[in-house]
């Protein structure tokens, strides 16, 4: 009798977790994002949040929570109850730049979050204002050497900062890095002439490129983008290969039940496989790619090593 009671007590947490996963979600789910509205991450997150809401029967409400390269949004998620009702769509900026580029990191991405799923990978394109008369990477380097310190190069993420640093180091040029809080504001200033160059996504640049308002010099993908087939890759344009991945992924607070993380991962991967969702996202140059929670944890570990090496090779060190 005592053994039976002991077995029953041991099984209760398992049964409770399973019931929680089956009932989840019973109310709206909050999805935090560390970029402003209008950029590629915001657009893709909202497409997926709408699809997830339809699939799971509760709204997935996207909230843009800006500041400190994603550390403010991250802190909110870390301190939230681990019940699956506060989630975090984070990019390499929050997951790689913040912990690697701070002498006193505010969190460890390996332990501070529950990994759920990879969301996908970005295409970035180097765009410049036509006012400086630059139409190729070779032109940009020549202009920068003839005008040291006079090119304002926007940086709003770890990806844009690393790509900028690689140009500066490889070409040995002097360009002013101007920090921004998001992609969309940097492109707005690029169109207005305050900024001269930026690495941004097709989400906010493609229409301007096609209209001749911006000149596209290179894309960061290993092969040319089908959205911009005439634009060379950064390697074709003379830059060294970029060995890190520019990604977005879904996380929860620490100690979130594995049943909920697994359910979310399966549902997200399912909606990402829908042709209509892929059609919506493809036109923004974002490559959807899901994973299991376990695969996501391994990916974060691998990318921390790659980003640390990438920052060091580009001459970027913790501050």
N, C-alpha and C positions, 0 to 999 in steps of 0.2 A: 504493500500500500504506500509506504514512504517513497519507494522508488518511482511508483506511478505519479505521485504528487510532484516529485522532483523533476521528472521528465516533463510534466505539464507546465511547471514554472519555467523551465528552460525553453519550452516551445512558445511561450506567450510573446516574447519580444519579436520572434520571427513572424508569428501570425499577425501581430500588431503592425509590423513594417509592411507585410504583404497587403493588409487591409488598407493602410495609408496610401500605398501606391495605386491600389485599385480605385480608391475614392478621389485621388488627386487628378486634376485640380478641382476644388470645390468652390473656388472664388477666383477673381481676376489675378493674373500673375504680372508682376512688375519686372520689366526688362530694362536694366540700366545700360547706358551707352555713354562713352566718354568723349564723343565728338558732337559738334553742333549739327542742327538740321541742315539738310541740303547736300551733304557730302555723300560719298559712296557708301560708307559704313551705315549711315543713317537710312539711306534708301533701301539697301539690301536687308537691313534688320527689320524694317517695317514690312517689307514684302513677306519675309519669313514669319514674322510675328502674326500677321493677319492669317496666314495659312495654318500656323500652329493653333491659333484660336479657333478656327473652324474645325480642325481635326480633333481638338481636345475639349471643345464645348465650353470654354471660358476665354474671355479676352486676355490677350498678352499685350500689355500696355507699355509702349516704349517711352522711356524718360531720358532726355538728354541731360546728363549731369557732368558739367565741365570742370576743368581745373587740375593743375599739377600733373599734366600728362596722363591723366587717368587715375591718379592716386586717390583723388577725392571720391570718385565713383567706387573704386576698389575698396576703400575704407568702409563705405556704406554697406557694400555687399558682405564684407568680412564680418561686420558687426550685426548682420541681419540674422533672424532665426533660420536654422537650417531646414526649413520645411518646404522648400521648392517654390515659394511665392515671391522671392527676390532673386533674379538671375542677372548675369553680367555678360554682355557681348563685348569682349575685350580683344584688342589687336596687339601686335608685337610692341606697340608703344607702351601700353600698361604692363604687359607681361615680360618684356625684355628690357626696354629702355629704363623704366623706373627702377627695377631692382639692380640692374647692372651699372647704371650711371649715377647712382647716389652713393656717396661714401658711407652714409648711414641709411640703408634701404628701409622703406617703411613696411615692407612685407616680403616674404619668400613665396614666389608663385607656385612652388612645389607643395607647400603645406597650407597656404592661406586660403585656398579655394578647393572646391570639388570640381574636377574636370568632368565635362558632360560630352561635348562633341566639337570637333573641328567644324567650322562653317565654310571656309574656303580661302582662296588666295587671290591677291590683288594683282592687277596689271597697273603699272605706273608709266606715265609718259612724260618725258622732259619737254616742257613747253616754254617758249619765250615770247615776249612781245615783239611784233614786227618792227617797232620803232627803232630798235637797235641794229636792224639790218642783218640779223643772224639767221641762217637757214640750215645749218649743219653743226655738228659737234666741233668740227674743225674751225668753223667760223666763230663759234662761241669762245673757244680757247684763244683764238687770235685776237678777238675783241677784248677779252679779259686781260690779256697780256699788254695790249695797247692802252687799256684803261684800268689800271690796277685799283681795286677797291671801289669801283664805280658801278659794278653790277650788284643789284640788290636781289639776293637769292632767298626765296621764302622757304621756311622749314616749319612744319606743323606736326611732325611725327618722327618716330625713330627711323622709318623707311626713308623719308625725305631727307633727314639729317645725314644718314649714312651714305645715301647716293650723292648728296652734295659734297660730303667730305671726300669721297672717292675721286670726284672730278678735281677738287682742289689739290689733293695729294698727287694724283696721277699726272695731271697737266702742269702742276706747280704754278698755279694762278692764285690771285688774290681777289676773292669775291666776298661781299658782305652778307653774312647769314642773318636774316630777319625772322625771328620766331613768331609764329601765329598759333592760335588756339584751335584752328580747324582748316580743313582743305578749302571749303567754299569761300571763306573770307579772303584767303590768300589768292585765289583765282580772281575774285572780284577786284582786288587791288592790282593784280597783274593786268587785267583788262583796262583798269584806270590809269596805268602807267607808273604807279608807286613802286611796284615790284617789276623786275625784269625777267625772272626765270623761276620755275618751280617744278618739282616732280609731283604730278597729280594724276588722278584716275580719269578714264574716259567719261565717267559719270558727269563730271563738271567741266570737261574740256572738249569733248568730241564735237559738239555743235559749233563751238567757237573755232576749232581747227578747220572744220569743213567750210565755215563762213569766211575764213581767211583772217580772223581776228587774232589768232595765235598761230605760231609756227611750231610744229612738232619735230623734235630733233632725234629722239630715240625712245624705245620702250624697254622696260626692265625684264621682260620675260625672256626665257631661253631662245624662243623662236618668235618670229614676227606675229603681231596681233592681227587676227582676222578683221578687226575693226579698223585697223590702220596698216594695211598690208604694204604700203609704200614707205613706211617709217622703219628705219633699221633698228636692230636691237642695240643695247648699250655696248655689247661686245663688238658688233659690226662697226659701231661708231668709234671704236678705239679705247673703250674703258675695260678694265679687268672684269672678269665674271663676278656677279654678286652671289655669294655663297650662302646667304641666309634666305629665309622665306618670309614674305610679307603676307600675314594671315589674319583672320578673325576667327574667334572660337567662343563657345558658350561655356560659362562656368557658373557654379553656385557657391553659396557660403561654405565654409569648412564644416566637415562632419555631416553633410547632407546624406540622408539614407541612400544606399546604393540602388535600392529598388526605384526610387524616384529619378535618380540620375540616369539609370538605364532606360526607364520609360521615356524620359525626355529625349534621350539620344535616339531611341528607335523612332519616335514620332517626328523628330526633326529630320532624320535621314529619310523618312518616308515622304515628307512634304517636299524635300529637296529633290526627290526623284520624279516629282510630277512634271510632265512636259510643260504645262502652262507656267509653273513657277520658274523653271529653267529658262523659258523664253523671256520672261520678265527680267530676270537677272543678267542673262547673257549680254544684253545690249548695253550693260554698264561696264563690261570688261572685267567682271568678277567671276572667278571660276569656283562654283560650288563644289565642296568636297566634305563629306561627313566622316565620322569615326565613332568608335565605341569610347566609353569613358577611359578604359584601360589604354587604348591607342592614343587618346588625347594626352594622358599623363606622360606616356613615353615620348610623345612629340615635344611637349614642353621641356622635358629634360634634355632632349637632343638639341633643341633650338637655343637653349640657354648657353650651351657650349659653343654653337656656331655663331651666335650674336656676340658673345664675349670676344671671340677671335676676330670677328668682323670689325667691331669697334676698335680693337687694338691695332689691327692692320690699317685702319683709316686714321689712326692718331687721335681717337676720341677716348677720353678717360673720365672716370668718376669725378664729380664735383662735390 
